[in-house]
Amino acid sequence: MNLNELIKTKRNAANLTQPELAEKAGVGLRFVRELEQGKETLRLDKVNQVLQLFGFRIGAVPINRNTDAK
């Protein structure tokens, strides 16, 4: 599941509208819309503000460089 799909699924499960989510997360409505549309360049701190409402957070994940890329 992509980040935008996760946010939309969690928002709908919480019965929140986009404006309600924006208000609760302390971000703008435009940001929520862009996040749910899958915009590729978003501020990480704001993404984490939204994710925090659902018990998630984005962070650095190590890459296993020993596996073959396909």
C-alpha positions as CSV (number, residue, x, y, z in Angstrom):
1,M,0.0,0.0,0.0
2,N,1.3,3.4,-0.9
3,L,1.5,6.3,1.5
4,N,-1.4,8.2,-0.2
5,E,-3.6,5.1,0.0
6,L,-2.7,4.5,3.6
7,I,-3.7,8.1,4.6
8,K,-6.9,8.0,2.7
9,T,-7.8,4.5,4.1
10,K,-7.1,5.6,7.7
11,R,-8.9,8.9,7.2
12,N,-12.0,7.2,5.9
13,A,-11.9,4.5,8.7
14,A,-11.8,7.4,11.2
15,N,-14.8,9.0,9.4
16,L,-12.9,12.2,8.9
17,T,-13.2,14.6,5.9
18,Q,-10.1,16.0,4.4
19,P,-10.8,19.4,6.2
20,E,-11.2,17.6,9.5
21,L,-8.0,15.7,9.1
22,A,-6.1,18.9,8.2
23,E,-7.4,20.6,11.2
24,K,-6.6,17.8,13.6
25,A,-3.1,17.3,12.2
26,G,-2.4,21.0,12.1
27,V,-1.7,21.2,8.4
28,G,-3.4,22.9,5.5
29,L,-6.2,21.4,3.5
30,R,-4.1,21.7,0.3
31,F,-1.4,19.6,2.0
32,V,-3.9,16.8,2.8
33,R,-5.2,16.8,-0.7
34,E,-1.7,16.7,-2.2
35,L,-0.7,13.9,0.2
36,E,-3.8,11.8,-0.8
37,Q,-3.1,12.5,-4.5
38,G,0.4,11.1,-4.1
39,K,2.4,14.2,-4.7
40,E,6.0,13.2,-4.6
41,T,7.5,16.3,-3.0
42,L,6.1,16.9,0.4
43,R,7.6,18.1,3.7
44,L,8.4,15.1,5.8
45,D,7.6,16.9,9.1
46,K,4.1,17.6,7.9
47,V,3.7,14.0,6.6
48,N,4.6,12.8,10.1
49,Q,2.1,15.3,11.7
50,V,-0.7,13.5,9.7
51,L,0.7,10.0,10.2
52,Q,1.0,10.6,14.0
53,L,-2.8,10.8,14.3
54,F,-3.0,7.2,13.1
55,G,0.0,5.8,15.1
56,F,2.5,5.9,12.3
57,R,5.7,7.7,11.4
58,I,8.1,7.9,8.5
59,G,11.7,7.5,9.1
60,A,15.0,6.3,7.7
61,V,15.0,2.6,6.8
62,P,18.3,0.8,6.1
63,I,18.7,-0.6,2.6
64,N,20.1,-4.1,2.3
65,R,22.8,-3.6,-0.3
66,N,23.8,-7.2,-0.3
67,T,20.7,-8.3,-2.3
68,D,20.7,-8.2,-6.1
69,A,18.6,-5.4,-7.6
70,K,16.1,-6.7,-10.2
